[in-house]
Amino acid sequence: ELAKAKNIDPFEIRINHLKDKRAITVIENLKDQMNSKDQGVDLFRGIGFSRYKNSAAFCGVGVELKVNEDLEIKLINAWISVDAGEVAYEDGIKAQVEGGFVQAASWTLYEEVNFDTKEIISKDWDTYKIIEFDNIPNIQTNVIDQVGLPYLGVGEVVAGPTGAAISNALSAALGQTIKTMPFTKEIITKEVLQT
C-alpha cells in the first residue's frame, strides 16, 4: 500500500528499507525471476517477503493471478526465492517450499472453520474447502546457495510471503486491499461494499 501510494516499485521500496544483504539478494533474485516472464493480459502480480522468525531463512514470493467476474481467483504463476544457508539437498528445499506455497495459498484463498452458536460445523471436505489441483499455479523456485553459512531450515518460511503476495496481487486486481482472509467471493464482496 505504501509503494502504491507513493508510486514506488514494490521491489525497490523493500530494498531501500533493508540493510541485510542476504534479504536484498533474495528480493533482487525474485525480481529477476518475475521480470524474465512478461506479465499476462488481464493478470495481476504481487510480491511478499520475510525472514522467518527474524532469524531463520529468507523467502520472497511472487504471484500472478486473475480474478473473473464472479470474483473467483485463479493462480497462474508463482515464483519463490529462498536463502536457507548452505544447500545440502536443493530438491528437498524446493519440494518443501513449493508444498508450503500450496498449503499457504489454500489458507489464503479457501480455508475457513465455520461454526454456529454450539459447535464447529465444517467437519468434512464438503464443508471445509481446500485448494484443488485446478488452482495450482506454475511454480518456479530459485534456491540461493550460501556456501559456508549455517543451514537455516525452510519448514514454514514460505507461509507469510505467500499470503502477502496473493493479497498484493488481489489488491492490484481490485484496486483496494481486502483485509480479511480467506479471499472468498463473500468476503471480497462484503469488504468492497463497506468502502
N, C-alpha and C positions, 0 to 999 in steps of 0.2 A: 504494500500500500504506500509506503514511503517512496519507493522508487517510482511508482506510477504518479504520485502527487508532484514529484519534483522532476519528472520526465528524465530519469536516470536509468541506464541499463541495469536490469536486476542482477546481473553478474558483477558489474562494476561497483554497485553500492555495497555489496558484500565484501569484495576485495578491498575497497577503500577503507573499510572499517575493521580490517583484520591485520594483526601483526604476525600471526603464526604462519610461517612459510609453508608448512605442510597443508594447512587449511586452504591457503591461496592456491597451491598446486592442484588440489582436488577440484576446486571451483573452476580453475582455468582448464583442467582436463575435461570436466563436464561441458564447459562452453565449447571446446574444440569438437567433442563428440557430437553435440547438438548442431553446431554450425556445419558439420560435414554432410548434413541432410537438409535439403530445402524443406521449409515448412509447407505442409499441405494446404490446399484451398479449404476454407471453412474449418480449419483446425486451429486449436489454441494451445499455447505452451505455457508451462510454469516450471519453476525450479524450487528446490528446497535443499538446505544444507544443515548439518550439525556435526558436532563431535560428541559421540556417545558418552554420556555421564561427565562431559567436560574433561575427560582424562583418558578415554579409550580411542577406538578407531574413528576416523574421519569419513564422512559419506556425503556425497552430493547426488541428488536425483533430479532428473528432468522428465517431464511428461508432455506428451502431445495427445490431445483428445478432441472429440467433437461432442456437441450436445444437439440432439434432434428437437423437433418442435414439441415433442411430448416430454421434454426435459430428461430424457434418458442419456446417460453419459457413457460414451464408448471410448475406451482407452485404445489408442492407435500405436504409439511408440513410447518407449521408456528408455532412459539412459541412466546408468549408475556408474559413479566413480568412487572408488573406495581405497583408502590407505589404512591398512591394518598392520603396518610394520613390515618386517621381513617375511617374504612369502615362502612357505614350505610346500603348499599344495594349492596352486591357483584355481584349479577346477572346483575344489572344495569350497573356496571362498566365493566363487561365482555362484555355485549352487545355493549356498547359504543366503547370500544377499538377494538373489533372484526369487527364491522361495519366500523370503521375508517381504520382498516387494509385493508379491501376490497376496500374502496374508494382510499386509497393511492396506493395500488397495481395497480388499474386501471389507475391512473395518470401516474405511473411509466412505465407501460408496453404498454399502448394504447393511452391515451387521448392527442389529439393534435388539436389545431384550425388551419385549413388551410385557406389561403386567397390568392387572386390574387392581381393585382395592384389596384383594385377598391373596393373590399369588402371581407368579410368573406364568404367562400364557403362551409364550413362544417356547414350546417344548420339543419341537421336531423340525426336520429340514423343510417342511412345508410352511411353517410359521416363523422360522428363523432363516432369513435369506443370506446366502453367501455368494461370492463371486463365482461365475461359471466359466467354462472353457471359452465361450464365445466373447468374453471380455478380457482375455489375457492379451496384453499388447506384445509387439515385437520388442524384446529387451536386449539392449547392448550394454555390456558391462566391461569396464576397464579397472584392473587391479594395479595399483601403483606399488611397485616393489621397493621397499626401503631397506636395502641390504645393510645388515649390521645393526639394525634397530630392533628393539623387542617387538614380538608379535603381540598385537593388542586385542585380538578376538573380533569376531563380526556377528555374534549372536543376534543382537537386536538393533544393530547400527542403522539399518535402513528404515525402520518403522516411522520415526518422526519426519525425516525428509520426504518420504513417500506421501504422507498425508498433506504436508506443506506444498509439495509440487502439484498434487491434484487440486488442492484448494486454490493455488495461484493460477493454474490453467483455467479452472472454472470461473474464477473472478474475471479473467481476460475474456472469456466467452460471454459472460452475463453482464459485464460492466459494473458489477458490485460483488463484494465479498460476502459469501454465505458463512455464517459463524457457527452453525450447528451441524454436527455430523450424526448419522451418515447423510450424504448428499442425495437424498431421495427426492422424488418429484414433490411429495407432500411437504417436506421441509423447505425445499427451494421455493416453492410457491408461497408458503407461509411467510418466509423472510422477505421475499420480493414484494409482497403485498403490504408488509409493515412499513416499507420505506416510502 
